[in-house]
Amino acid sequence: MTTASTPQTQLPPAKPMALVDAVQYAPGSVVSRTLLKSDAGTLTLFAFDEGQELSEHTAPFDALVQVLDGTATLRIGGTTVSVGTGELVLMPADVPHAVQAAGRFKMLLTMFRAGTK
């Protein structure tokens, strides 16, 4: 029998969190802050300084990019997608993807297991 591990969290129960203020920009850097990590997936905030990027990679999870501030260019399976504040984009599991900040840019990345294949 498999047991699930206890989720690791920085989210206080029953308290709102202003996501855009929960991670700060740093000159020439990408800053990340994991809010929740469990067997089901993760919630991670990112703040990209202008011109910063995450190089192309794949992940075994479906992922949702929710743009909190600014604009960015995503490359997902060879398709270029421009995103801005308030927009949401799905990056499917096992599909190569990359993130390039057009200017300063913040996002919430939700990675989740969609179930067994």
N, C-alpha and C positions, 0 to 999 in steps of 0.2 A: 504494500500500500504506500502511495506517495503522499507526503504531507506538504502543504504550502508553507513557505517561510513567512515570517512576520514582515509586513511592509515597513520599509524605512521611509520616514516622512519628515518634512519640515513644515507641513501644513497643519496649523492648529485646527482642531475640530470646531465647527460652528462659528468660525470667524472669517469674514471676508478678507481677501488679500488683493491689493492693487498690483497686478502683475507687472505693469509697465514700470513701476517704481521698485520692484523687488530684485532687480539686477541692474547694475550700473555700467556705463561705458568706461573703457580704459583705452588710452591712446595706443594705437597700433596693435590692438589685441582683440581676441574673441574671449568673452567672459561667459562662463556657464554656471548655472546653479540648479542642482537637482532638487526638485520639490518632493518627488515621490518615486520610490523604486520598489517594485514587487515582482512576483512571478508573472503577473499579467502584463507588465510593461512599466514605462517610466514617464514622468512629466519633468521636462527640463527647460528652464529659461535660458536664452542666449542673448547677449548684447555684442554686436559686431561693430567695430569702428569702421569708418569709411574705407572701402577697398579690401577689407579682410574677407576670408573665405574658408569654407570647409571643402577640401578637395574631394574629388569623386570617389565614392565608396558605395558599398551595398550594406544592407542590414537585414537580418532575418525576421524583422517585424514590419508591419504596415506602420506608417508614420504620418501624422497630420502636422503641418506647419501652419500655425496661426500667427499672422503678423500683428504685432502690438504697436510698432512704431517704425516709420521709415519705409524704404523700398529695397527690394533685392531681386536678383535673378536666380532662379532655380533651374538646374538642368536635371531632367528626370527621364531616364531611358532615351536620351538623345533629343528630347524636346525641351526647348527653352521657354520658361514661363516667367513673366514679370509679375511681381506681387507687391502690394502696398498695404498700409494700415487697414485693419479690419477684414482682410481676406484670409481664406483658408484653402489649403491645397493638400491633396493626398499624394504621398510618395509610397507606392506599393512595395511590399517586401521583395527582396532579392532583385530589385531593379536599380541599376547604378544611378546615383544622384549626387549633386553638388550644390552648394549655396555660395553666392557671391553678393556681398553688400554693395549696393549702388551708392549709398551714403551711410550714415549711421542707421542701424537697423536692429530691432529687437523682435524676438519670436518666442513663442511657446511651442516646444516640440513634444508631441504626445506619441510615444511609441507603444504599440499594443499588439499582443498576440491575437490573431484572428481565429485561432483554433487549430486543430491538426489538419494537415493536408492529406 
